[in-house]
Amino acid sequence: MRRRRHSRGRGRFGPAGSWALLAALALAAAGLADADPDGATGDPDSSGLTSTVTPPPPGEREILPAVDRPFQPGESLRFSVQYGPIHAGSAYLQVMGGGERNGDPVDTLVARAESNAFFSLTYKVRNRIESVWNAGGRYSLEYREDRREGGYKAKSQILFDQDKGEAHYSNGQTFPIPPKVQDALSAFYYTRYQALPIGGSVIFDYHASRRSQPLEVRVLGRERVKTPAGTFNCVVLEPVLKAGGIFKNKGRLVIWMTDDERRIPVLMRSKVAIGSISVVLQEAKTS
């Protein structure tokens, strides 16, 4: 029963939450992965997440230009995971390079989360997620998860055969994929390259949980954000899954990303039934 409830909790905050990944990791690190999405409490009020964001003036259209190389191997970002005012753990994003697959250079994108000593007493988290990414073509080749959350442990792998248009799961299942599809982690890094229309959206193909569908990334506006790593001018993003023309937005996630050529995530927030989660940048090494 414990495992089944946990699985539902992951579905609640992903795939949309898994897009930037840290929201799902933050929720797990705070011991909230067992929150029941189908319970009577319903979706929490998340209007406050973006109350301080400045939207574009009516009729004004601004587009942040695409960037050639927002990150490179050696980038390492360290975050604090906050459950309200309480420090629950740490999360990390790293880019590791130097690899090759089928003659093409690849980056290994890594996201991991660890609950701190206090939270580990009741709900220990040690999660690691990796994406092997074609650095030139900017698409996913492989996705791996090693999740340890409380008493739950699981490993999984997806191999993306971009030539055949197939996703091969470690349990033997195969599913169709569109060309140059992104996975739950590479989608965030792919977004960092894109031209971002303030007040508009970026849409691309995404695969997770045995299906492919369009992922819309809304560019909500701007805000200046102060973190322990510094003060940054940011654009504010929100990933939303689209299916059948209806927006699917469960477990709302909002991301503050620098508006310069680095496009670094400095703040992530999500609202759940029993509180709010914040993932705050503590340190950034960009090379």
Buried (B, 14 or more C-beta within 10 A) or exposed (E): EEEEEBBBBBBBBBBBBBBBBBBBBBBBBBBBBBBEBEEEEEBBEBEEBBEEBEBBEEEEEBEBEEBEEBBEBEBBBBBBBBBEEEBBBBBBBBBBBEBEEEEEBBBBBBBBBBBBEEBBEEBBBBBBBBBBBBBEBBBBBBBBBBBBBBEBEEEEBBBBEBEEBEBBBEEEEEBEBBEBBBBBBBBBBBBBBBEBBBBBBBEBBBBBEEEBBEBBBBBBBBBEBEBEBEEBEBBBBBBBBBEEEEEEBBBBBBBBBBBEEBBBBBBBBBBBBEBBBBBBBBBBEEE
